Amino acid sequence: MTSYRERILEVIAESDVGLTTVDVAKNAGVSKTTVIKYLSVLSSEGKVEFVEVGPSKLWRTKNTSAKCAEERAAASKVEVLPTVDIGFCNDEDKVMYFSFRVNSDQICAFMKRANRCYL
């Protein structure tokens, strides 16, 4: 017999996009209160995470987003581009950060263009 913890992790892992707390409870056959308790513990351990979609939280295993991106790339035989974080600031302490996936050859061209633009 599997524990509540194992059932909850298994149900979440089977989902492609994540599940609401109510869906986790229904699919695992556990009360919503118990699921909330275990999700809190699993989240603090780094085993699960949630994404806010409108008023709902979708729970998923911690590596779901990276795993899905790699699986999509493998299926379409497209290279997964690295994530680049770039920050811009001016003399007035206004800072703007961008995080995106980009081909490393395009970074220099982007930075040159950004130096010509001022907000």
C-alpha positions in Angstrom: 0.0 0.0 0.0 1.4 3.4 -1.0 1.6 6.3 1.4 -0.4 9.6 0.8 2.9 11.3 -0.1 3.8 8.7 -2.8 0.2 8.8 -4.2 0.3 12.6 -4.4 3.7 12.7 -6.1 2.6 10.0 -8.5 -0.6 11.8 -9.5 1.3 15.1 -10.0 4.0 13.4 -12.0 1.5 11.8 -14.4 0.1 15.2 -15.3 1.6 17.0 -18.3 0.7 20.6 -17.3 -0.1 20.3 -13.6 -3.1 19.8 -11.4 -5.1 22.0 -9.1 -5.2 21.0 -5.4 -8.8 19.7 -5.8 -7.7 17.6 -8.8 -4.7 16.2 -6.9 -7.1 15.2 -4.0 -9.6 13.6 -6.4 -7.0 11.6 -8.4 -5.0 10.5 -5.3 -8.1 9.6 -3.3 -7.1 11.8 -0.4 -8.9 14.7 1.3 -8.2 18.2 0.2 -6.9 19.1 3.6 -4.4 16.3 3.6 -3.3 17.2 0.1 -2.7 20.8 1.1 -0.5 19.6 4.0 1.6 17.3 1.9 1.9 19.8 -1.0 3.3 22.4 1.5 5.9 19.9 2.7 6.8 18.7 -0.8 7.1 22.3 -1.9 9.5 23.1 0.9 11.5 20.1 0.0 11.7 21.2 -3.6 9.9 18.2 -5.0 6.9 20.1 -6.4 6.1 23.6 -7.4 3.1 25.5 -8.5 2.3 27.9 -11.2 -0.5 30.5 -10.8 -2.9 30.4 -13.7 -5.5 33.0 -13.1 -7.1 32.4 -9.7 -5.8 28.7 -9.7 -2.6 27.1 -8.7 -1.4 24.2 -10.9 0.9 21.8 -9.0 3.6 20.0 -10.9 6.9 18.2 -10.2 9.8 20.5 -9.8 11.5 19.5 -13.1 8.3 19.4 -15.2 9.0 22.6 -17.2 12.6 21.8 -18.0 11.7 18.2 -18.8 8.8 19.2 -21.1 11.1 21.7 -22.9 13.7 19.0 -23.5 11.1 16.5 -24.6 9.6 19.0 -27.1 13.0 19.8 -28.4 13.9 16.1 -28.7 10.6 15.4 -30.5 11.1 18.2 -33.0 14.9 17.8 -33.1 15.4 21.5 -32.2 18.2 22.6 -30.0 17.1 23.9 -26.6 18.6 27.4 -26.4 20.1 28.6 -23.1 18.2 31.1 -21.0 19.9 34.5 -20.9 19.3 37.2 -18.2 20.1 40.7 -19.2 19.7 43.8 -17.0 19.8 47.4 -18.2 20.1 50.5 -16.0 20.5 54.2 -16.4 22.0 56.9 -14.2 18.7 57.4 -12.4 18.8 53.9 -10.8 16.0 52.6 -13.0 16.6 49.0 -13.8 14.9 46.7 -16.3 15.6 43.0 -16.5 14.8 40.6 -19.3 15.0 36.8 -19.3 14.6 34.9 -22.5 16.0 32.1 -24.6 18.3 33.2 -27.4 20.9 32.0 -29.7 24.3 33.1 -28.4 25.2 34.6 -31.8 22.3 37.0 -31.4 23.3 38.4 -28.0 26.0 40.8 -29.3 23.7 42.2 -32.0 20.9 42.6 -29.4 23.3 44.4 -26.9 24.5 46.8 -29.7 21.0 47.7 -30.5 20.0 48.1 -26.9 22.9 50.6 -26.3 21.3 52.9 -28.9 17.9 52.8 -27.3 17.1 54.8 -24.2 13.8 54.8 -22.3 
